[in-house]
Amino acid sequence: MKVTAKRIDRDLTLQLHGELDHHGAKEVMLEIDRHLDVALPLRTTLDFSGVSFMDSSGIAVILRLYKRMQNLGGSMRVTHVQPQAMRVLRAASIGSVVTIEKEAEKL
């Protein structure tokens, strides 16, 4: 799993690439934390366009980022979620806590 970061002012986009499962989740969380510590963003977008598979470990990644952004006084959203990962997120009702967008459609 790879994380690519783009920052514009206090907006941070983190694009994930690969499989987000229990093997890579801890490493992804640490990488995201490093980017947050440097950028101190007000808004963070977690871009799932490159995620080919996600299990429940992806939920932990999202919730950890959500908590970090709350602590920073900021907001976050998840975008470009692929169908398999969207099924996992819907089953866990993550959309009731975090804004999830698939393309231009808000869920």
N, CA, C and O atoms as a DFTB+ gen file, in Angstrom:
428 C
 N C O
     1  1       0.847      -1.182       0.000
     2  2       0.000       0.000       0.000
     3  2       0.881       1.229       0.000
     4  3       1.833       1.330       0.774
     5  1       0.558       2.149      -0.865
     6  2       1.316       3.383      -1.013
     7  2       0.390       4.573      -0.775
     8  3      -0.788       4.533      -1.130
     9  1       0.932       5.633      -0.170
    10  2       0.189       6.871       0.066
    11  2       0.907       8.006      -0.652
    12  3       2.099       8.231      -0.441
    13  1       0.170       8.722      -1.504
    14  2       0.696       9.889      -2.193
    15  2      -0.020      11.122      -1.642
    16  3      -1.248      11.140      -1.547
    17  1       0.741      12.140      -1.284
    18  2       0.156      13.345      -0.689
    19  2       0.334      14.548      -1.602
    20  3       1.376      14.728      -2.232
    21  1      -0.724      15.377      -1.657
    22  2      -0.676      16.663      -2.352
    23  2      -1.243      17.688      -1.386
    24  3      -2.304      17.494      -0.794
    25  1      -0.511      18.782      -1.243
    26  2      -0.951      19.822      -0.320
    27  2      -1.038      21.150      -1.040
    28  3      -0.119      21.545      -1.757
    29  1      -2.160      21.839      -0.839
    30  2      -2.345      23.208      -1.315
    31  2      -2.841      23.993      -0.119
    32  3      -3.950      23.776       0.369
    33  1      -2.006      24.909       0.347
    34  2      -2.300      25.674       1.557
    35  2      -2.610      24.711       2.701
    36  3      -1.763      23.894       3.063
    37  1      -3.802      24.795       3.270
    38  2      -4.178      23.924       4.399
    39  2      -5.106      22.787       3.960
    40  3      -5.778      22.173       4.789
    41  1      -5.137      22.508       2.641
    42  2      -5.892      21.376       2.101
    43  2      -4.912      20.262       1.766
    44  3      -3.923      20.488       1.069
    45  1      -5.185      19.070       2.257
    46  2      -4.318      17.924       2.033
    47  2      -5.119      16.814       1.375
    48  3      -6.184      16.437       1.865
    49  1      -4.610      16.289       0.266
    50  2      -5.210      15.127      -0.384
    51  2      -4.247      13.965      -0.242
    52  3      -3.071      14.066      -0.593
    53  1      -4.763      12.862       0.277
    54  2      -3.977      11.641       0.450
    55  2      -4.583      10.571      -0.447
    56  3      -5.704      10.116      -0.221
    57  1      -3.823      10.174      -1.474
    58  2      -4.323       9.151      -2.390
    59  2      -3.697       7.818      -2.017
    60  3      -2.478       7.697      -1.891
    61  1      -4.558       6.817      -1.843
    62  2      -4.105       5.481      -1.479
    63  2      -4.019       4.626      -2.731
    64  3      -4.851       4.738      -3.632
    65  1      -2.999       3.764      -2.779
    66  2      -2.766       2.887      -3.932
    67  2      -2.517       1.472      -3.428
    68  3      -1.637       1.252      -2.596
    69  1      -3.294       0.510      -3.931
    70  2      -3.062      -0.890      -3.574
    71  2      -4.185      -1.467      -2.739
    72  3      -5.320      -0.990      -2.770
    73  1      -3.840      -2.521      -1.978
    74  2      -4.808      -3.218      -1.134
    75  2      -4.718      -2.713       0.296
    76  3      -3.646      -2.704       0.900
    77  1      -5.849      -2.297       0.824
    78  2      -5.911      -1.789       2.190
    79  2      -6.485      -2.899       3.070
    80  3      -7.698      -3.011       3.251
    81  1      -5.577      -3.717       3.611
    82  2      -5.985      -4.829       4.458
    83  2      -5.183      -4.803       5.749
    84  3      -4.419      -3.868       5.987
    85  1      -5.349      -5.815       6.576
    86  2      -4.689      -5.811       7.887
    87  2      -3.169      -5.818       7.778
    88  3      -2.489      -5.403       8.717
    89  1      -2.626      -6.275       6.667
    90  2      -1.165      -6.286       6.490
    91  2      -0.602      -4.876       6.318
    92  3       0.496      -4.587       6.794
    93  1      -1.337      -4.006       5.650
    94  2      -0.812      -2.677       5.358
    95  2      -1.432      -1.537       6.136
    96  3      -0.953      -0.405       6.054
    97  1      -2.486      -1.806       6.889
    98  2      -3.227      -0.719       7.545
    99  2      -2.372       0.062       8.535
   100  3      -2.429       1.291       8.561
   101  1      -1.590      -0.625       9.341
   102  2      -0.774       0.072      10.341
   103  2       0.240       0.996       9.666
   104  3       0.441       2.132      10.095
   105  1       0.871       0.497       8.615
   106  2       1.845       1.304       7.867
   107  2       1.171       2.521       7.236
   108  3       1.737       3.614       7.245
   109  1      -0.024       2.343       6.692
   110  2      -0.773       3.441       6.086
   111  2      -1.112       4.487       7.148
   112  3      -0.971       5.687       6.910
   113  1      -1.557       4.032       8.315
   114  2      -1.893       4.968       9.395
   115  2      -0.679       5.794       9.804
   116  3      -0.793       6.999      10.030
   117  1       0.467       5.158       9.900
   118  2       1.693       5.882      10.266
   119  2       2.074       6.887       9.186
   120  3       2.489       8.005       9.491
   121  1       1.935       6.491       7.932
   122  2       2.245       7.396       6.814
   123  2       1.289       8.588       6.806
   124  3       1.717       9.725       6.611
   125  1       0.017       8.336       7.013
   126  2      -0.968       9.418       7.074
   127  2      -0.641      10.353       8.230
   128  3      -0.696      11.573       8.075
   129  1      -0.302       9.794       9.384
   130  2       0.070      10.620      10.546
   131  2       1.248      11.531      10.230
   132  3       1.260      12.697      10.625
   133  1       2.235      11.001       9.519
   134  2       3.401      11.826       9.153
   135  2       2.982      13.005       8.281
   136  3       3.433      14.130       8.493
   137  1       2.130      12.749       7.315
   138  2       1.662      13.828       6.439
   139  2       0.850      14.858       7.220
   140  3       0.985      16.059       6.986
   141  1       0.017      14.403       8.137
   142  2      -0.781      15.328       8.945
   143  2       0.101      16.181       9.843
   144  3      -0.148      17.375      10.009
   145  1       1.126      15.578      10.421
   146  2       2.025      16.313      11.305
   147  2       2.759      17.432      10.570
   148  3       3.024      18.488      11.145
   149  1       3.082      17.201       9.313
   150  2       3.789      18.210       8.518
   151  2       2.821      19.276       8.006
   152  3       3.108      20.470       8.094
   153  1       1.679      18.850       7.475
   154  2       0.762      19.782       6.811
   155  2      -0.164      20.531       7.769
   156  3      -0.549      21.667       7.491
   157  1      -0.522      19.914       8.889
   158  2      -1.516      20.487       9.817
   159  2      -2.716      21.042       9.037
   160  3      -3.039      22.225       9.140
   161  1      -3.366      20.177       8.259
   162  2      -4.430      20.650       7.362
   163  2      -5.710      21.020       8.084
   164  3      -5.977      20.559       9.193
   165  1      -6.499      21.868       7.428
   166  2      -7.851      22.163       7.879
   167  2      -8.858      21.236       7.203
   168  3      -9.915      20.937       7.759
   169  1      -8.514      20.789       5.998
   170  2      -9.356      19.875       5.240
   171  2      -8.481      18.775       4.646
   172  3      -7.438      19.042       4.050
   173  1      -8.930      17.540       4.821
   174  2      -8.203      16.411       4.254
   175  2      -9.145      15.570       3.412
   176  3     -10.262      15.258       3.827
   177  1      -8.686      15.209       2.234
   178  2      -9.413      14.309       1.349
   179  2      -8.644      13.003       1.283
   180  3      -7.451      12.990       0.983
   181  1      -9.329      11.909       1.564
   182  2      -8.750      10.583       1.457
   183  2      -9.276       9.988       0.156
   184  3     -10.439       9.594       0.072
   185  1      -8.420       9.926      -0.851
   186  2      -8.787       9.505      -2.206
   187  2      -8.568       8.000      -2.348
   188  3      -7.434       7.524      -2.286
   189  1      -9.651       7.258      -2.537
   190  2      -9.607       5.793      -2.643
   191  2      -9.552       5.311      -4.090
   192  3      -9.736       4.118      -4.336
   193  1      -9.307       6.193      -5.051
   194  2      -9.352       5.783      -6.459
   195  2      -8.349       4.685      -6.789
   196  3      -8.565       3.923      -7.731
   197  1      -7.268       4.587      -6.042
   198  2      -6.266       3.560      -6.309
   199  2      -6.363       2.334      -5.420
   200  3      -5.481       1.476      -5.451
   201  1      -7.427       2.240      -4.624
   202  2      -7.590       1.091      -3.722
   203  2      -8.294      -0.031      -4.480
   204  3      -9.450       0.099      -4.883
   205  1      -7.571      -1.140      -4.664
   206  2      -8.120      -2.275      -5.406
   207  2      -8.872      -3.253      -4.513
   208  3      -9.691      -4.028      -5.005
   209  1      -8.607      -3.230      -3.206
   210  2      -9.296      -4.096      -2.244
   211  2      -9.232      -3.452      -0.872
   212  3      -8.228      -2.835      -0.517
   213  1     -10.312      -3.595      -0.092
   214  2     -10.304      -3.093       1.271
   215  2     -11.087      -4.046       2.155
   216  3     -12.163      -4.512       1.779
   217  1     -10.541      -4.338       3.340
   218  2     -11.299      -5.084       4.336
   219  2     -11.616      -4.142       5.495
   220  3     -11.473      -2.928       5.355
   221  1     -12.034      -4.670       6.612
   222  2     -12.437      -3.824       7.740
   223  2     -11.294      -2.975       8.290
   224  3     -11.543      -2.011       9.014
   225  1     -10.068      -3.304       7.968
   226  2      -8.929      -2.485       8.396
   227  2      -9.006      -1.087       7.795
   228  3      -8.517      -0.125       8.387
   229  1      -9.618      -0.977       6.623
   230  2      -9.791       0.329       5.999
   231  2     -10.694       1.235       6.817
   232  3     -10.520       2.453       6.818
   233  1     -11.656       0.645       7.512
   234  2     -12.537       1.416       8.381
   235  2     -11.720       2.045       9.507
   236  3     -11.922       3.207       9.859
   237  1     -10.797       1.266      10.068
   238  2      -9.932       1.790      11.135
   239  2      -9.092       2.955      10.635
   240  3      -8.896       3.930      11.360
   241  1      -8.596       2.868       9.412
   242  2      -7.796       3.944       8.830
   243  2      -8.645       5.213       8.714
   244  3      -8.200       6.299       9.084
   245  1      -9.854       5.070       8.205
   246  2     -10.741       6.221       8.026
   247  2     -11.088       6.841       9.371
   248  3     -11.019       8.060       9.527
   249  1     -11.461       6.015      10.343
   250  2     -11.853       6.546      11.648
   251  2     -10.691       7.200      12.383
   252  3     -10.879       8.177      13.109
   253  1      -9.495       6.662      12.196
   254  2      -8.327       7.292      12.822
   255  2      -8.082       8.676      12.226
   256  3      -7.819       9.632      12.955
   257  1      -8.169       8.780      10.888
   258  2      -8.004      10.079      10.238
   259  2      -9.106      11.042      10.681
   260  3      -8.841      12.218      10.929
   261  1     -10.322      10.552      10.778
   262  2     -11.439      11.376      11.238
   263  2     -11.146      11.950      12.627
   264  3     -11.346      13.140      12.869
   265  1     -10.676      11.104      13.525
   266  2     -10.365      11.552      14.887
   267  2      -9.221      12.568      14.884
   268  3      -9.279      13.570      15.598
   269  1      -8.188      12.314      14.088
   270  2      -7.067      13.263      14.002
   271  2      -7.542      14.619      13.481
   272  3      -7.130      15.659      13.994
   273  1      -8.407      14.610      12.463
   274  2      -8.890      15.864      11.904
   275  2      -9.760      16.605      12.913
   276  3      -9.711      17.834      12.976
   277  1     -10.547      15.893      13.695
   278  2     -11.324      16.537      14.758
   279  2     -10.387      17.202      15.753
   280  3     -10.642      18.324      16.189
   281  1      -9.309      16.524      16.115
   282  2      -8.341      17.086      17.063
   283  2      -7.648      18.324      16.499
   284  3      -7.255      19.214      17.253
   285  1      -7.498      18.383      15.172
   286  2      -6.895      19.543      14.519
   287  2      -7.922      20.652      14.262
   288  3      -7.560      21.734      13.800
   289  1      -9.180      20.390      14.554
   290  2     -10.225      21.374      14.285
   291  2     -10.594      21.436      12.817
   292  3     -11.118      22.445      12.345
   293  1     -10.325      20.365      12.095
   294  2     -10.575      20.343      10.664
   295  2     -11.641      19.350      10.263
   296  3     -12.360      18.813      11.106
   297  1     -11.735      19.112       8.965
   298  2     -12.730      18.192       8.417
   299  2     -12.062      17.243       7.429
   300  3     -10.931      17.462       6.994
   301  1     -12.780      16.202       7.093
   302  2     -12.261      15.234       6.119
   303  2     -13.405      14.667       5.297
   304  3     -14.577      14.760       5.661
   305  1     -13.023      14.082       4.189
   306  2     -13.967      13.366       3.342
   307  2     -13.221      12.235       2.649
   308  3     -11.996      12.257       2.534
   309  1     -13.966      11.268       2.199
   310  2     -13.421      10.129       1.459
   311  2     -14.015      10.205       0.062
   312  3     -15.226      10.364      -0.092
   313  1     -13.167      10.093      -0.961
   314  2     -13.638      10.225      -2.337
   315  2     -13.216       9.044      -3.204
   316  3     -12.321       8.275      -2.854
   317  1     -13.887       8.927      -4.342
   318  2     -13.554       7.967      -5.399
   319  2     -13.460       6.530      -4.876
   320  3     -12.528       5.795      -5.202
   321  1     -14.430       6.154      -4.069
   322  2     -14.436       4.818      -3.485
   323  2     -14.910       3.807      -4.527
   324  3     -15.966       3.974      -5.137
   325  1     -14.119       2.767      -4.720
   326  2     -14.448       1.711      -5.670
   327  2     -15.568       0.836      -5.106
   328  3     -15.769       0.814      -3.891
   329  1     -16.307       0.109      -5.964
   330  2     -17.485      -0.649      -5.514
   331  2     -17.217      -1.634      -4.362
   332  3     -18.017      -1.709      -3.430
   333  1     -16.132      -2.372      -4.407
   334  2     -15.868      -3.352      -3.343
   335  2     -15.660      -2.652      -2.013
   336  3     -16.211      -3.080      -0.999
   337  1     -14.883      -1.594      -1.998
   338  2     -14.637      -0.849      -0.765
   339  2     -15.916      -0.160      -0.290
   340  3     -16.149      -0.049       0.914
   341  1     -16.743       0.302      -1.228
   342  2     -18.000       0.955      -0.855
   343  2     -18.922      -0.022      -0.135
   344  3     -19.630       0.371       0.793
   345  1     -18.926      -1.280      -0.543
   346  2     -19.754      -2.276       0.149
   347  2     -19.317      -2.425       1.602
   348  3     -20.156      -2.548       2.495
   349  1     -18.008      -2.415       1.841
   350  2     -17.485      -2.518       3.208
   351  2     -17.903      -1.288       4.015
   352  3     -18.344      -1.419       5.157
   353  1     -17.770      -0.105       3.435
   354  2     -18.122       1.129       4.137
   355  2     -19.618       1.206       4.429
   356  3     -20.017       1.635       5.512
   357  1     -20.434       0.799       3.483
   358  2     -21.888       0.811       3.711
   359  2     -22.279      -0.177       4.807
   360  3     -23.124       0.132       5.646
   361  1     -21.672      -1.358       4.805
   362  2     -21.985      -2.365       5.828
   363  2     -21.678      -1.840       7.228
   364  3     -22.356      -2.196       8.192
   365  1     -20.659      -0.998       7.335
   366  2     -20.264      -0.438       8.634
   367  2     -20.933       0.910       8.914
   368  3     -20.695       1.502       9.967
   369  1     -21.756       1.399       8.000
   370  2     -22.451       2.689       8.141
   371  2     -21.493       3.845       8.411
   372  3     -21.820       4.758       9.168
   373  1     -20.321       3.810       7.800
   374  2     -19.324       4.865       7.987
   375  2     -19.826       6.202       7.437
   376  3     -19.417       7.265       7.905
   377  1     -20.706       6.142       6.453
   378  2     -21.260       7.366       5.875
   379  2     -22.048       8.203       6.864
   380  3     -22.307       9.378       6.603
   381  1     -22.435       7.628       7.993
   382  2     -23.149       8.411       9.002
   383  2     -22.193       9.261       9.836
   384  3     -22.620      10.170      10.548
   385  1     -20.901       8.961       9.742
   386  2     -19.876       9.681      10.509
   387  2     -19.018      10.559       9.606
   388  3     -18.702      11.697       9.952
   389  1     -18.648      10.028       8.461
   390  2     -17.696      10.665       7.552
   391  2     -18.376      10.908       6.208
   392  3     -19.174      10.086       5.760
   393  1     -18.066      12.027       5.567
   394  2     -18.575      12.301       4.223
   395  2     -17.866      11.394       3.232
   396  3     -16.638      11.382       3.147
   397  1     -18.663      10.627       2.478
   398  2     -18.124       9.719       1.456
   399  2     -18.697      10.136       0.116
   400  3     -19.913      10.231      -0.049
   401  1     -17.812      10.386      -0.842
   402  2     -18.240      10.778      -2.177
   403  2     -17.685       9.795      -3.197
   404  3     -16.509       9.435      -3.153
   405  1     -18.528       9.372      -4.100
   406  2     -18.084       8.537      -5.223
   407  2     -18.265       9.380      -6.470
   408  3     -19.389       9.659      -6.886
   409  1     -17.167       9.777      -7.054
   410  2     -17.186      10.734      -8.172
   411  2     -17.885      12.008      -7.698
   412  3     -17.507      12.566      -6.667
   413  1     -18.892      12.475      -8.427
   414  2     -19.580      13.707      -8.044
   415  2     -20.784      13.424      -7.155
   416  3     -21.426      14.346      -6.652
   417  1     -21.087      12.130      -6.963
   418  2     -22.257      11.743      -6.183
   419  2     -21.911      11.689      -4.698
   420  3     -20.947      11.029      -4.308
   421  1     -22.678      12.367      -3.883
   422  2     -22.459      12.352      -2.439
   423  2     -23.340      11.271      -1.816
   424  3     -24.545      11.228      -2.065
   425  1     -22.734      10.395      -1.002
   426  2     -23.492       9.311      -0.372
   427  2     -23.624       9.558       1.110
   428  3     -24.231       8.755       1.819
